[in-house]
Amino acid sequence: MNGMNFKKLTDQAKAAIDKRGGTEALKGDLAGLKNVAKGKGTFKEKAQAAKDSLNKPGSTPAAGDTPPTASGVPPTAQTQPPTARDLPPRG
């Protein structure tokens, strides 16, 4: 026997799910994370939005929601300098 107590592990998992609002809230959390992942913004902005989403158990942000940046302005409204991908090819 490897010494793992699966009963204790499942009880802890059930307690964590119940603490967040049950399985329906868990489904809402998953939907919110999917929306954040598919949304616009940098990786850092998406990570912050995911963190904020998980801090509100069961909340589901709308698919069109974009996370605000530190300045409070959504990333789509900010002026970004062009990157190498935005420039025309040399030649």
Secondary structure, DSSP 8 states (H G I E B T S, - for coil): -----HHHHHHHHHHHHHHTT-HHHHHHHHHHHHHHHHSSS-HHHHHHHHHHHHTSTT----TT-----TTSS-GGGS-----TTTS----
